[in-house]
Amino acid sequence: MTIQQAQQQVDDWIKTFGVRYFSELTNLAILTEEVGELARIMARTYGDQSFKKSDLSKNLSDEMADVLWVLICLANQTGVNLTDALQKNFEKKTIRDKERHKNNTKLK
């Protein structure tokens, strides 16, 4: 699936099953919540925190997909083509950072 196809599938799902998009500010709050849930799983899986019983049913890939879903919703609502945006972001990072990370002694 391409990013554009994902944007279209999310839009189709919202229009078929979701009635309508939540407001942009509501979706921003939901995105923040989903990122928090992802952070919780990351902290327990790769960090120093131990799992709580309530965390055991959480799934890393599902939490990442939740973040992606809401990000796609926001892109659709605001008219952002994520394929174009990602390509432009690669170009920006390449120009800005092409030597920066290679010269970072902390990464060696």
DSSP file (Angstrom, degrees, kcal/mol; ACC not computed):
  #  RESIDUE AA STRUCTURE BP1 BP2  ACC     N-H-->O    O-->H-N    N-H-->O    O-->H-N    TCO  KAPPA ALPHA  PHI   PSI    X-CA   Y-CA   Z-CA
    1    1 A M              0   0    0      0, 0.0     2,-0.1     0, 0.0     3,-0.0   0.000 360.0 360.0 360.0 132.9    0.0    0.0    0.0
    2    2 A T     >  -     0   0    0      1,-0.1     4,-2.2     4,-0.0     5,-0.1  -0.401 360.0-108.9 -83.5 168.2    1.3    3.4   -0.9
    3    3 A I  H  > S+     0   0    0      2,-0.2     4,-2.6     1,-0.2     5,-0.2   0.918 121.9  52.1 -63.4 -41.9    0.9    6.4    1.4
    4    4 A Q  H  > S+     0   0    0      1,-0.2     4,-2.2     2,-0.2    -1,-0.2   0.905 109.1  49.7 -61.5 -41.5   -1.6    7.9   -1.1
    5    5 A Q  H  > S+     0   0    0      2,-0.2     4,-2.8     1,-0.2    -1,-0.2   0.892 109.6  52.0 -63.6 -38.8   -3.6    4.6   -1.0
    6    6 A A  H  X S+     0   0    0     -4,-2.2     4,-2.6     2,-0.2     5,-0.2   0.925 108.6  50.4 -62.8 -43.9   -3.5    4.7    2.8
    7    7 A Q  H  X S+     0   0    0     -4,-2.6     4,-2.1     1,-0.2    -2,-0.2   0.912 113.2  46.3 -60.4 -41.1   -4.9    8.3    2.8
    8    8 A Q  H  X S+     0   0    0     -4,-2.2     4,-2.8     2,-0.2    -2,-0.2   0.907 111.7  50.5 -68.4 -41.2   -7.7    7.2    0.4
    9    9 A Q  H  X S+     0   0    0     -4,-2.8     4,-2.6     2,-0.2    -2,-0.2   0.904 110.9  48.6 -64.6 -41.1   -8.5    4.1    2.4
   10   10 A V  H  X S+     0   0    0     -4,-2.6     4,-2.8     2,-0.2    -1,-0.2   0.935 112.6  48.9 -62.8 -45.2   -8.7    6.1    5.7
   11   11 A D  H  X S+     0   0    0     -4,-2.1     4,-2.3    -5,-0.2    -2,-0.2   0.924 112.0  48.4 -60.7 -44.7  -10.9    8.6    4.0
   12   12 A D  H  X S+     0   0    0     -4,-2.8     4,-1.7     2,-0.2    -1,-0.2   0.912 112.3  49.3 -61.0 -43.0  -13.2    5.9    2.6
   13   13 A W  H  X>S+     0   0    0     -4,-2.6     4,-3.5     2,-0.2     5,-1.2   0.930 110.4  49.9 -63.4 -45.6  -13.4    4.2    6.0
   14   14 A I  H  X5S+     0   0    0     -4,-2.8     4,-0.7     1,-0.2     5,-0.5   0.927 113.7  45.6 -58.8 -45.6  -14.3    7.5    7.7
   15   15 A K  H  <5S+     0   0    0     -4,-2.3    -1,-0.2    -5,-0.2    -2,-0.2   0.774 121.2  39.0 -70.9 -26.1  -17.0    8.2    5.2
   16   16 A T  H  <5S+     0   0    0     -4,-1.7    -2,-0.2    -5,-0.2    -3,-0.2   0.889 137.8   5.9 -89.2 -45.4  -18.4    4.6    5.3
   17   17 A F  H  <5S+     0   0    0     -4,-3.5    -3,-0.2    -5,-0.2    -2,-0.1   0.671 123.2  57.8-114.6 -24.7  -18.1    3.8    9.0
   18   18 A G  S  <<S-     0   0    0     -5,-1.2     2,-2.7    -4,-0.7    -3,-0.2   0.467  83.1-141.9 -94.3  -0.9  -17.0    6.8   10.9
   19   19 A V  S    S-     0   0    0     -5,-0.5     2,-0.3    -4,-0.1    -1,-0.2  -0.361  72.8 -17.9  71.6 -60.1  -19.9    9.2    9.9
   20   20 A R  S    S-     0   0    0     -2,-2.7     2,-0.1    -3,-0.1    -5,-0.0  -0.965  81.8 -80.2-161.0 167.6  -17.4   12.1    9.7
   21   21 A Y        -     0   0    0     -2,-0.3     3,-0.1     1,-0.1     2,-0.1  -0.483  46.3-115.6 -69.5 145.2  -13.9   13.2   10.8
   22   22 A F        -     0   0    0      1,-0.2    -1,-0.1    -2,-0.1     5,-0.0  -0.377  52.7 -77.5 -66.0 163.0  -13.6   14.4   14.3
   23   23 A S     >  -     0   0    0      1,-0.1     4,-2.7    -2,-0.1     5,-0.2  -0.210  42.4-109.8 -60.8 158.8  -12.5   18.1   14.4
   24   24 A E  H  > S+     0   0    0      1,-0.2     4,-2.1     2,-0.2     5,-0.1   0.887 119.9  49.4 -58.9 -41.0   -8.9   18.8   13.7
   25   25 A L  H  > S+     0   0    0      2,-0.2     4,-2.1     1,-0.2    -1,-0.2   0.885 110.4  50.4 -68.9 -37.0   -8.3   19.8   17.3
   26   26 A T  H  > S+     0   0    0      2,-0.2     4,-2.5     1,-0.2    -2,-0.2   0.929 111.4  48.7 -63.5 -43.8  -10.0   16.7   18.6
   27   27 A N  H  X S+     0   0    0     -4,-2.7     4,-2.6     1,-0.2    -2,-0.2   0.848 108.0  54.4 -66.1 -32.7   -7.8   14.6   16.3
   28   28 A L  H  X S+     0   0    0     -4,-2.1     4,-2.2     2,-0.2    -1,-0.2   0.919 109.9  47.1 -64.1 -41.9   -4.7   16.4   17.5
   29   29 A A  H  X S+     0   0    0     -4,-2.1     4,-2.2     2,-0.2    -2,-0.2   0.905 112.3  49.8 -64.6 -40.9   -5.6   15.5   21.0
   30   30 A I  H  X S+     0   0    0     -4,-2.5     4,-2.8     2,-0.2    -2,-0.2   0.901 108.6  53.2 -64.3 -40.5   -6.2   11.9   20.0
   31   31 A L  H  X S+     0   0    0     -4,-2.6     4,-2.6     1,-0.2     5,-0.2   0.919 108.6  49.7 -59.6 -43.6   -2.8   11.9   18.2
   32   32 A T  H  X S+     0   0    0     -4,-2.2     4,-2.0     1,-0.2    -1,-0.2   0.912 111.3  49.2 -61.6 -42.5   -1.2   13.0   21.4
   33   33 A E  H  X S+     0   0    0     -4,-2.2     4,-2.0     2,-0.2    -2,-0.2   0.920 111.5  48.7 -62.0 -44.7   -3.0   10.3   23.3
   34   34 A E  H  X S+     0   0    0     -4,-2.8     4,-2.2     1,-0.2    -2,-0.2   0.887 109.3  51.7 -65.7 -39.0   -1.9    7.6   20.8
   35   35 A V  H  X S+     0   0    0     -4,-2.6     4,-2.7     1,-0.2    -1,-0.2   0.892 108.5  53.3 -63.3 -38.3    1.7    8.8   20.9
   36   36 A G  H  X S+     0   0    0     -4,-2.0     4,-2.2     2,-0.2    -2,-0.2   0.898 107.8  49.6 -61.8 -41.0    1.5    8.5   24.7
   37   37 A E  H  X S+     0   0    0     -4,-2.0     4,-1.8     2,-0.2    -2,-0.2   0.896 111.7  48.7 -65.4 -39.5    0.3    4.9   24.4
   38   38 A L  H  X S+     0   0    0     -4,-2.2     4,-2.5     1,-0.2    -2,-0.2   0.917 110.3  51.5 -64.0 -42.9    3.1    4.1   22.0
   39   39 A A  H  X S+     0   0    0     -4,-2.7     4,-2.9     1,-0.2    -2,-0.2   0.882 106.4  55.1 -61.6 -38.8    5.6    5.8   24.4
   40   40 A R  H  X S+     0   0    0     -4,-2.2     4,-1.7     2,-0.2    -1,-0.2   0.931 110.6  44.0 -60.5 -46.3    4.2    3.7   27.3
   41   41 A I  H  X S+     0   0    0     -4,-1.8     4,-2.5     2,-0.2     5,-0.3   0.906 114.3  50.2 -66.2 -41.5    4.8    0.4   25.4
   42   42 A M  H  X>S+     0   0    0     -4,-2.5     4,-3.0     1,-0.2     5,-0.9   0.917 109.6  51.0 -62.3 -43.3    8.3    1.6   24.2
   43   43 A A  H  <5S+     0   0    0     -4,-2.9     6,-1.1     1,-0.2     4,-0.5   0.857 116.1  41.3 -63.7 -35.0    9.3    2.5   27.8
   44   44 A R  H  <5S+     0   0    0     -4,-1.7    -1,-0.2    -5,-0.2    -2,-0.2   0.820 121.4  40.2 -83.2 -31.7    8.3   -0.9   29.1
   45   45 A T  H  <5S+     0   0    0     -4,-2.5    -2,-0.2    -5,-0.2    -3,-0.2   0.897 136.2  13.1 -83.1 -42.7    9.7   -2.9   26.2
   46   46 A Y  T  <5S+     0   0    0     -4,-3.0    -3,-0.2    -5,-0.3    -2,-0.1   0.552 120.6  60.9-113.5 -12.4   13.0   -1.1   25.6
   47   47 A G  S   <S-     0   0    0     -5,-0.9    -4,-0.1    -4,-0.5    -3,-0.0  -0.097  96.0 -87.4-102.5-157.8   13.3    1.1   28.7
   48   48 A D  S    S+     0   0    0     -2,-0.1     2,-0.1     2,-0.1    -4,-0.1   0.521  86.4 103.7 -96.4  -7.8   13.6    0.5   32.4
   49   49 A Q        -     0   0    0     -6,-1.1     2,-0.2    -9,-0.1    -2,-0.1  -0.469  65.1-130.1 -79.1 149.3   10.0    0.4   33.4
   50   50 A S        -     0   0    0     -2,-0.1     2,-0.2     1,-0.1    -5,-0.1  -0.602  29.8 -98.1 -91.8 158.8    8.2   -2.8   34.1
   51   51 A F        -     0   0    0     -2,-0.2     2,-0.3    -7,-0.2    -1,-0.1  -0.478  29.0-146.6 -75.2 144.0    4.9   -3.8   32.6
   52   52 A K    >>  -     0   0    0     -2,-0.2     3,-1.5     1,-0.1     4,-0.9  -0.701  31.6-107.1 -98.1 160.6    1.7   -3.4   34.5
   53   53 A K  G >4 S+     0   0    0     -2,-0.3     3,-0.7     1,-0.3     4,-0.4   0.878 121.7  57.0 -55.4 -37.7   -1.2   -5.8   34.0
   54   54 A S  G 34 S+     0   0    0      1,-0.2     3,-0.3     2,-0.1    -1,-0.3   0.703 104.5  53.6 -68.7 -18.3   -3.1   -3.2   32.0
   55   55 A D  G X4 S+     0   0    0     -3,-1.5     3,-1.9     1,-0.2    -1,-0.2   0.698  86.9  80.4 -86.4 -20.4   -0.1   -2.9   29.6
   56   56 A L  T << S+     0   0    0     -4,-0.9    -1,-0.2    -3,-0.7    -2,-0.1   0.757  89.5  52.9 -64.7 -25.1    0.2   -6.6   28.7
   57   57 A S  T 3  S+     0   0    0     -4,-0.4    -1,-0.3    -3,-0.3     2,-0.2   0.557  88.6 103.7 -85.4  -6.8   -2.7   -6.5   26.2
   58   58 A K    <   -     0   0    0     -3,-1.9     2,-0.4    -4,-0.1    -3,-0.0  -0.477  58.7-152.4 -79.7 148.0   -1.1   -3.6   24.3
   59   59 A N     >  -     0   0    0     -2,-0.2     4,-2.4     1,-0.1     5,-0.2  -0.981  11.3-144.5-126.2 126.1    0.7   -4.3   21.0
   60   60 A L  H  > S+     0   0    0     -2,-0.4     4,-2.3     1,-0.2     5,-0.2   0.914 101.5  46.7 -57.2 -48.6    3.6   -2.2   19.7
   61   61 A S  H  > S+     0   0    0      1,-0.2     4,-2.2     2,-0.2    -1,-0.2   0.875 112.1  51.2 -65.6 -35.8    2.6   -2.5   16.0
   62   62 A D  H  > S+     0   0    0      2,-0.2     4,-2.2     1,-0.2    -1,-0.2   0.899 109.6  50.1 -66.9 -39.8   -1.1   -1.7   16.8
   63   63 A E  H  X S+     0   0    0     -4,-2.4     4,-1.9     2,-0.2    -2,-0.2   0.898 110.7  49.5 -65.7 -39.5   -0.1    1.4   18.7
   64   64 A M  H  X S+     0   0    0     -4,-2.3     4,-2.4     1,-0.2    -2,-0.2   0.908 110.2  51.2 -63.7 -40.6    2.1    2.5   15.8
   65   65 A A  H  X S+     0   0    0     -4,-2.2     4,-2.8     1,-0.2    -2,-0.2   0.876 106.6  54.4 -64.7 -36.7   -0.8    1.9   13.4
   66   66 A D  H  X S+     0   0    0     -4,-2.2     4,-2.1     2,-0.2    -1,-0.2   0.915 109.2  48.0 -60.9 -42.7   -3.1    4.0   15.7
   67   67 A V  H  X S+     0   0    0     -4,-1.9     4,-2.2   -33,-0.2    -2,-0.2   0.937 113.4  47.4 -62.5 -46.6   -0.6    6.9   15.5
   68   68 A L  H  X S+     0   0    0     -4,-2.4     4,-2.6     1,-0.2    -2,-0.2   0.902 109.1  54.9 -61.9 -42.6   -0.4    6.6   11.7
   69   69 A W  H  X S+     0   0    0     -4,-2.8     4,-2.3     1,-0.2    -1,-0.2   0.938 111.4  42.5 -56.3 -51.1   -4.2    6.4   11.4
   70   70 A V  H  X S+     0   0    0     -4,-2.1     4,-2.4     1,-0.2    -1,-0.2   0.873 112.4  53.9 -69.7 -35.6   -4.8    9.7   13.2
   71   71 A L  H  X S+     0   0    0     -4,-2.2     4,-2.3     2,-0.2    -1,-0.2   0.913 109.5  48.7 -61.9 -41.6   -1.9   11.4   11.4
   72   72 A I  H  X S+     0   0    0     -4,-2.6     4,-2.8     2,-0.2    -2,-0.2   0.898 108.5  54.0 -64.9 -40.2   -3.5   10.4    8.1
   73   73 A C  H  X S+     0   0    0     -4,-2.3     4,-2.6     1,-0.2    -2,-0.2   0.945 109.7  47.3 -57.0 -47.9   -6.8   11.7    9.3
   74   74 A L  H  X S+     0   0    0     -4,-2.4     4,-1.8     1,-0.2     6,-0.2   0.893 111.5  50.8 -62.2 -40.3   -5.2   15.0   10.1
   75   75 A A  H  X>S+     0   0    0     -4,-2.3     5,-2.5     1,-0.2     4,-0.7   0.934 111.6  47.7 -62.4 -45.6   -3.5   15.1    6.7
   76   76 A N  H ><5S+     0   0    0     -4,-2.8     3,-0.7     1,-0.2    -2,-0.2   0.915 112.3  49.4 -61.6 -42.9   -6.8   14.3    4.9
   77   77 A Q  H 3<5S+     0   0    0     -4,-2.6    -1,-0.2     1,-0.2    -2,-0.2   0.825 116.7  40.6 -66.6 -32.2   -8.6   17.0    6.9
   78   78 A T  H 3<5S-     0   0    0     -4,-1.8    -1,-0.2    -5,-0.2    -2,-0.2   0.362 113.1-111.2-102.6   4.3   -6.0   19.7    6.2
   79   79 A G  T <<5 +     0   0    0     -4,-0.7     2,-0.5    -3,-0.7    -3,-0.2   0.747  61.7 154.1  76.1  24.0   -5.3   18.8    2.6
   80   80 A V      < -     0   0    0     -5,-2.5     2,-0.9    -6,-0.2    -1,-0.2  -0.763  38.5-147.5 -90.3 125.4   -1.8   17.6    3.1
   81   81 A N     >  -     0   0    0     -2,-0.5     4,-2.6     1,-0.2     5,-0.2  -0.822  10.7-161.5 -86.6 106.6   -0.6   15.0    0.6
   82   82 A L  H  > S+     0   0    0     -2,-0.9     4,-2.6     1,-0.2     5,-0.2   0.797  85.6  58.5 -66.5 -28.7    1.7   12.9    2.8
   83   83 A T  H  > S+     0   0    0      2,-0.2     4,-2.1     1,-0.2    -1,-0.2   0.960 112.2  40.2 -62.6 -50.0    3.6   11.5   -0.2
   84   84 A D  H  > S+     0   0    0      1,-0.2     4,-2.5     2,-0.2    -2,-0.2   0.911 115.5  52.1 -64.0 -42.2    4.6   14.9   -1.4
   85   85 A A  H  X S+     0   0    0     -4,-2.6     4,-1.9     1,-0.2    -2,-0.2   0.905 110.5  47.5 -62.8 -41.6    5.3   16.1    2.2
   86   86 A L  H  X S+     0   0    0     -4,-2.6     4,-2.3     2,-0.2    -1,-0.2   0.905 111.2  51.0 -67.3 -40.8    7.5   13.1    3.0
   87   87 A Q  H  X S+     0   0    0     -4,-2.1     4,-2.1     1,-0.2    -2,-0.2   0.928 111.5  47.4 -61.8 -44.7    9.5   13.6   -0.3
   88   88 A K  H  X S+     0   0    0     -4,-2.5     4,-2.4     1,-0.2    -1,-0.2   0.850 109.9  54.2 -64.3 -33.8   10.0   17.3    0.5
   89   89 A N  H  X S+     0   0    0     -4,-1.9     4,-2.7    -5,-0.2    -2,-0.2   0.892 106.4  51.3 -68.4 -39.3   11.1   16.3    4.0
   90   90 A F  H  X S+     0   0    0     -4,-2.3     4,-2.5     2,-0.2    -2,-0.2   0.931 111.2  48.6 -59.2 -45.5   13.7   13.9    2.6
   91   91 A E  H  X S+     0   0    0     -4,-2.1     4,-2.3     2,-0.2     5,-0.2   0.922 111.9  48.6 -62.0 -44.9   15.0   16.7    0.4
   92   92 A K  H  X S+     0   0    0     -4,-2.4     4,-2.6     1,-0.2     5,-0.2   0.932 113.9  45.8 -60.0 -47.5   15.2   19.2    3.3
   93   93 A K  H  X S+     0   0    0     -4,-2.7     4,-3.1     1,-0.2    -1,-0.2   0.871 110.9  53.2 -66.8 -36.3   16.9   16.7    5.6
   94   94 A T  H  X S+     0   0    0     -4,-2.5     4,-1.1    -5,-0.2    -1,-0.2   0.930 113.6  42.5 -64.8 -45.2   19.4   15.7    2.9
   95   95 A I  H  < S+     0   0    0     -4,-2.3    -2,-0.2    -5,-0.2    -1,-0.2   0.937 123.3  37.8 -65.0 -46.5   20.4   19.3    2.3
   96   96 A R  H  < S+     0   0    0     -4,-2.6    -2,-0.2    -5,-0.2     3,-0.2   0.857 129.9  26.0 -75.2 -36.6   20.5   20.2    5.9
   97   97 A D  H  X S+     0   0    0     -4,-3.1     4,-1.1    -5,-0.2     5,-0.3   0.259  76.5 116.0-118.1  11.5   22.0   17.1    7.4
   98   98 A K  T  < S+     0   0    0     -4,-1.1    -1,-0.1     1,-0.2     4,-0.1   0.802 100.4  15.7 -59.3 -28.6   24.1   15.3    4.7
   99   99 A E  T  > S+     0   0    0     -3,-0.2     4,-1.8    -4,-0.2    -1,-0.2   0.598 108.6  84.4-111.9 -19.1   27.3   15.8    6.7
  100  100 A R  T  4 S+     0   0    0      1,-0.2     4,-0.2     2,-0.2    -2,-0.1   0.898  95.7  39.2 -55.9 -49.5   26.0   16.6   10.1
  101  101 A H  T >< S+     0   0    0     -4,-1.1     3,-1.0     1,-0.2    -1,-0.2   0.852 112.0  57.0 -74.5 -33.3   25.4   13.1   11.4
  102  102 A K  T 34 S+     0   0    0     -5,-0.3    -1,-0.2     1,-0.2    -2,-0.2   0.838 110.6  45.8 -62.8 -31.8   28.6   11.7    9.8
  103  103 A N  T 3< S+     0   0    0     -4,-1.8     2,-0.8    -3,-0.1    -1,-0.2   0.377  84.9 109.9 -93.4   3.6   30.6   14.3   11.7
  104  104 A N    X   -     0   0    0     -3,-1.0     3,-1.7    -4,-0.2     4,-0.3  -0.712  52.8-162.5 -84.2 108.8   28.8   13.7   15.0
  105  105 A T  G >  S+     0   0    0     -2,-0.8     3,-1.1     1,-0.3    -1,-0.2   0.747  86.6  67.8 -64.6 -22.7   31.3   12.0   17.3
  106  106 A K  G 3  S+     0   0    0      1,-0.2    -1,-0.3     2,-0.1    -2,-0.0   0.719  98.7  51.9 -68.6 -19.7   28.4   10.9   19.6
  107  107 A L  G <         0   0    0     -3,-1.7    -1,-0.2    -6,-0.2    -2,-0.2   0.447 360.0 360.0 -95.7  -1.3   27.3    8.6   16.8
  108  108 A K    <         0   0    0     -3,-1.1    -1,-0.2    -4,-0.3    -2,-0.1   0.456 360.0 360.0 -95.7 360.0   30.6    6.9   16.2
